[in-house]
Structures are given as C-alpha cells and as structure tokens.
C-alpha cells in the first residue's frame, strides 16, 4: 500500500527575495516533488514581483509568521549574512530544515552558536550554500589528492577573480560589521570551501589585504600551511578586469604530477600512471560530466551546481538527513575565514582553530 505522506510535495519556504532568493524560488518551483511553501520578505513589493512570476505561495513579513502559518518542511535563508543566525535558529527550534546561503554567518561566534543549535537535533537538515560542493570536477580533484594519485602533494595555488568593484560601493556587503569583511568572505568563501575539500585542514596562515576602493578589502592574498605539510597561496579579488563571471581556479603539485581545476575544466598530468589515470595529460569538462541539472538559471556560472544544491536540500528534508554540504563544513570555512582576517588585521601569522 502506498504511503500518501511520502507522495506529498516537500514544502520549501524562501527567506529573503534579493537576487539569490529569487533564484532559489525559481529552482524550487521547478524541482519535481517540491513546492514553494512561502516567501519571507518585509518589502511587500518584492513579494508581489516574485508572485507575478507564477509562484502562488503567500508572502510573510517575518520568519516566525511563515513558520506558524505555512508550516514548511524546510527554509532556504537568502537574507544578508548578519541575519542568518536569527532566521536559521528560528527554523531549527521549530524542527524545520535550513539551507543558509554562504557563508554560514558574518562572525565565527555566530557560526559556532548556529552549529551548536544544529547539533541538538541531527535529524533536522542544516546545510550551507557552497554550491561548488556539487561540481564533480572539484570532487574528483579532492579524490585524486586523497587517494595519493599525485604522490606526495607539496603545493596548492588557489585563485578567485571577479570584475565587480571598481569604485566606492554602498550597502551592507561593504561594511565589516554586517558582512564580516569584503571580497574574502563574500566571494572568496567559495574558494576556501573547495580548498579545504581538496587539501584538508589548514595549520596556519599569513595574510594581507587592501581596500582598493572601499574600507573593506577589495583584494586579498595569503600564504597557507596545511596540516599535511604542504603549503600554498590564496589570491582573491573582485576588482580584476576581464572576469565577467567569478572564477575558482586551483593548481596542485605533487611528486607524481599536477592538477589544474576550475569551474569548467579538470586537467590531470601524471609522471607515472596511478589509479584510473594514465601517464601524461587527461582532461574532463564540466559540460560533459554528470550530474547535470534539469533546469539552469545561470548556464554560464554554476547553474548546474545551484540546482543540484537545492535538489539535495529537498531530498534531505524528505529523508531527514544532513545535506551534502552541512554546517560542520560551513563552520570549518568560518574558522579559516576568522584566522585569515585576524592575520590580515595583525600582519602576523595566525594558527587556525581546530
């Protein structure tokens, strides 16, 4: 006999109707077995605009009203990061799954408190929106390093470039107290997530940053010592001409070869064959690699990954499991962010917590 409850759509509410909130709304609206349960946005005009896209879900002024009246299975939190803790904890305390946009929070103290709340009930899904966790090229690069296919890994160079900021800018994104910083936390946190996945834990950092156009850093760099004994560099800027879409590029060097991997391509070069790789060059392209999205709002920039992230969250809410990118990984990124900013501010090497 069919369980009727298992056939019902998973109901997901969206909190925050900025660019990311609108994108998440469209994707949830398109995922089979899911429906938009509610929209949370104090600006009623934004709610009307989103509803005009064919989304029939009601719009609520705050998360508490949405939870009480709509009773969603999960909530995607696309509000500014300084509000993540309050919105996410309201959901978790109601037993409702949460997917926060990256980063987990704007401060390490808020991220720790959120993680502690999530640990109280591990059956309630708690994920963070590092969509690059759904790019199979980065997964494969991490596997190659983890399984020793490169031999003894010695070095990693990680770059994130974007053409976005070329003059003084306004808004919460460019304020330390609300955003937590500038380009590193707002754009570079994606790079840090992949860096930890590929290279493992970080022991210490020595960082520098400059506010080229703003009070927060517009360009950032660091030397990194990994727990494995390898070392590396980080280079992040949103003021680099020629990068319409944000890039995340890595070069990893080991005693048996090297990897070059980014959003769209993975190239592996080996001195001697190892694992399932032959000697010399092997290349993989994202547009030829599964899994793919059934629907992509941004085919030129991680459209498959955004969709797969939301699809995974819907499944996590259905199955009462952790999403692929859980808050434990979000907290690890937050600890690295905190250490990098402490080093940048002090001009000294800083050990990374945990």
N, C-alpha and C positions, 0 to 999 in steps of 0.2 A: 504494500500500500504506500502511495506517495505521501510524504510529509509536506503538507501545504506550506508550513512555515519556511521550509528550505527552498521553496519555489518563489517566494516573495522577493521583490527587488530590495537590494541593500540601499538604505536611505542615507545620503551624504549631504550635510549642510556645508555651505561655504561662508567663512567669516572673513570679511574684507573684500571689497569689489574694486580694487585697483587693477592694474594690468594682469598680475598673476591670479588674482581672484576670478577675474572674468575668464581667463584661460582655463583654470580648473573647473569652473562652472560648465564651460562648453565641453570639456572632456568627460566629466561625469555624466553629462546629459547624453553623451554618445556611447557610453560603455554598456554593453548588454548586461542585464541583471543588476543595474544600478539606476538610481533616480536622484535628482536634486530635491532634497527634503526641505531646504530653507536657505535663505540668504540673510546674512547678518551685515548690516551696513547702516550707520547712523544718518548718512546722506540719502534721503528718500529718493532724490532724483537719480542717483546711481542705481538704486534698486529698480526703478521704473525702466531705465535704459536696458538693464540686463533682462528684465522680464519681457521687454519688447523683442528679444532675440528668440522668443518661443519657449522660455523657461517659465513654467506656471507656478513654481514654488513661491510661497509667501516671503516677504521681506520683513525682518525684525530689526529693531533698533539696537539690540544688545544680545549677547550670547545666552544670558540667563533666560530671556523670554523665548528664544529659539529652542533651547533645550526643553523647557517646560511645555511648550505648545506643539512643537514639531516632532519631538522625541526621535531624533536621528540615530542611526547606528554609528555614525562617525562624523567628524567635523574636520575639514581642511582649513587650517588657520593661515590666511594670507594677509594678515594685518601687519603693520610695522613691527620690527623685532622687539622693540621695547615693550610691546603689549603681549608678546607671546605667552609669557608665564601666566598672567591672569586669565587669558582666554583658554589656554590649554588646561590649566588646573581645574577650571570650572567644568570642563568636559570630563576629565578623568575622575573627578569627585562624583560625577553623575553616572559613572560607569560607561562613558561614551568614548570610542576610539578617537585618536587625534593624529593628524598629519600636519606638522608645522612646516611652513616654508623655512628655508635655510636663512641664517644659522639658527641653532636651537634657541638662542636668546642673544641679547646685546651685552650681557656680562656673564662671567663664569659663575658668580654667585647665584644668579637666576637659573642658569643651566643646571647647576648642581641641585637646586631645590626642585626643579621640574623632574629631574631624573629620580630623585628620592620619592616624589609623589607617584611616578610611574611604577616604581618597584613594589609599591604597596599592593598592586593587583596586576600581575604579569599577564593575565588573561585579557586585559583591556589593551588593544593595539596602540602603540605610541611610536610614530615614525617621524623622520625629518627629511625635508625635500632636497637631498643631494641627488638630483636626477642622474648624475653621471654614474651612480651605482647601478644603473640599468643599461649601461653601454657595454656590450660584450667584449669590445676591444680592450677596455681597461681591466675587465675581469680576467681576460686571457693574459694580459701583461703581468697581473698580480700572480697568476698561476705559474707562469714561466719563472718568475723570481722565486716564488715559494718552493717550487719543486727542484730548484738548483739547475735548471736548464742553461742559465747563463754562467754557471760556475759560481765563483765567489764574487758577489756583487760589491763593487768598490765605490761607485759614484752615481748620483742622480741629479739631473738638471730639470727643474720644473718652471715653466713659464705660463703666465696668463696675461693676454693682451686684449685691449678693447679701445675703440675710438669713441669716447663718450664725453669726456670732460676737458674742455679747452678754455674755460673762463670761470670766474667765481660763480658758484652754484648755490641755490637756495633749497630749503626743505630739510626734513629730518634726516635724510640719508647722509647729509654733510655735516652732522653735528655729533660730536663724540659722546655726549651724554645719552642720546637716543639711539644712535646707530651702533655705538661701540667703537667706531673708528671710521675709516674711509674705504679705500679700494680693497684693502686686505680682507676685511670682514664681509663687505658687500659683494665683491666679485671673487676675490681670491679664496674664499672659504671652500668653493667647489674644488679648486686646485688642491687645497690641503686635505680634503676628504680622499681624493684619489691617491695623493702622496702617501698617506697612512695605509691605504689598502695595498699599494704596491710594495712599499719599502718597510712597512712595520713601524714600531714605535720610535719616537724621537727622544734622544737623551738631552740635548742642549741646542740652543740657537744663539746666533749673534746677528741682530737685525738693525737695519737702518730704513728710514722712510722720509719722504719730503712732501710737503703741501705745495705743489707747484702752483695751483690756482686757488686752493682752499685751505682752511685751518686744519682739516683732517688730511691724512696722507693721500696724495694722488698717485704716487709711485713708491714702490716698496721692494726691498731686497733683503736676503738673509743667507748666511751660512748655516748649514744644518748638520748636526752629528746624530746619526741614527744609532739605536740600541744594538744593531747588528755589527757595528764597527764601520759601516760605510759612511760617506759624507756626501753633501750635496749643496745645491744652491736653489733659491726661490727668487723669481723675478716677476713682479705683478704691477701692472699699470693700466689705468683706464684713460690715459692721455697719450696713447700711441697712434699716430695717423696710419691709416691703411687697414684697420681691423674693424669692419662693419659688424661682424659677429664675434662674440667672445671666444677666444681660443684657450685650450688647455693642452699644453704640449710637454712631453716628457722624453728625456733621453737617459737610459740606464745602461751603465757599462759594467761588464763582468769579465772574469778571466777566460770565459768561453764565448764571448760575443757581446752584442749590444741590442737594445730595443729602442725604437723611435715610435711613440704612440701619441695620438691626439684624438679629437672628436671623430674624425672621419677615416683615419688610416692607422694600421699597425704594421711596422716593418721589423722583422727579426733577422739578425745576422749572426751566424754561429761559426766558430773556428772548426768545431767538430760536431757531427750530428748528436742530438740528445733529445730524449722524449720522443714526441711525434714530429720533430723538426729535423730537416736535413742540413747539411753543411751549406754555407752561403746565405743568400737572401731569401726570405719568404714574406709575402705581403698579403694582408687582409684589408678589405674595405668595408666600412660600416654599412653602406647601401647594399652590400651583398651578403651580410651576416645577420642571422636570426639571433634573437627575436626582433620582429618589426611591429610597428603599430598598425592597427586597423584604421586609425584616424590621426592625422597630424596637423596641428595648427601652425607649426613652425618648421617646415621641412628643411630649411637651411640652417637651423640651430636646434639640435637636440629634440626635435619633435617626437621621434620615437620614444626617447627616454622619458619625456614628460608624461606621455600617455601610459607607458608601461608602469611608471611610478604610481599613477592614480589607479590603474587596474589592479596593481598589487595591494594597494590600500583597501580597495573594495573587497578583495579576496581575504585580506587579513581581518576585516570587520566581520565577514561571513564566518570565517574559521576560528575566530578568537585567538589569533596568533600575532606574533610580532611582525611588522613589516620588514622587508629585506634590509632597509636602512633604518635601524631602530635608534632610540635615544641614547643607547650606550655608545654608538658610533658618533652621534651628534655631540655627546659630551667630550669624547676624545678630541674632536676637532676644536671644541671650545677651549679645552686646556692648552692646545697648541696655539690657538689664537691669543690667549691670555699671555702665554710665555713670549710670543713674538712681539706683542705690544709692550710688555714690560722691558724687553731688551731694547726695542726701538726708543722708548722713553728714557731709559737709563744710559744707553750707549754701551752697555755691558753684556757679556754672555749671561744667559739665563738657563737654568736647568728646568726641564719640563716636568710638571707634576704627573705622577702616575706612569 
